[in-house]
Amino acid sequence: MPTRSRRTTAVALGATAVVMLSGCSSAVEIAPTSLSHGEVCRDVASAWPEKVGTHARREVSDASAGAAYGDPPIIARCGVPALGPTTDDCIEVDGIGWVAQKLSDGTRFTTFGRDPAVEVLIPRDYAPEPLLLPAFTKAAEKLPKNTLACR
């Protein structure tokens, strides 16, 4: 017969498994942008990757708002305002410019030189975050170019 501490541990582990399983099955909430339902973003959405690294695509609250991958979720949104000239770090990955902005829990990457822009939020759990950007190249290539470029 199990002791009280073993029963408590078994109950706690079972409850944790239920919480973890229910967390994986819920849709990721993504706030749509004012342009997310437009033609450009529909083209971008058709090119969202099925996987980012080893992280599979997840169900989202509004498929036209963006895409999500993994847990914690990597979130990609189309239709954010294009960035103007900036002193923030700008890197080029597969011919696409990305401006990196550190957040308290990861990094926000916004396409640079594209209008509208794509925003990718990568939690710090996936550091080094820039290594995941190549997955978004095909989607970002669907965005019209403007006159800005990383220097």
C-alpha angles and dihedrals in degrees: 000000000000119000121242093257092052091050091049090050092048091049092047092049091048092051091048091052091051092050091047093048094047090048091056094051099051122096117254111242112235121179111225120231123227089258100040093101094049128105096260093053091046087057090048091048090054088060100046107129122250090224136023107204103315093333118110124220114266134210113269133200093241118018092199090057095062146280137282134205135190132348117307084036126246102214126205122189132181127210102043114146115276114255121245125215109318143181091213118113112281122192130183118225120180090341094309120115116224127186112212121212119182115229128190091259104029141316134306114214118195123186112249123210092024128104117230099022138220119230122204120191112200119186116228088245085082097052129186082053100185090067089073096055097086088071088067098049097100092049094047091049088065090067119095114250123239128195098275127096138171112268 
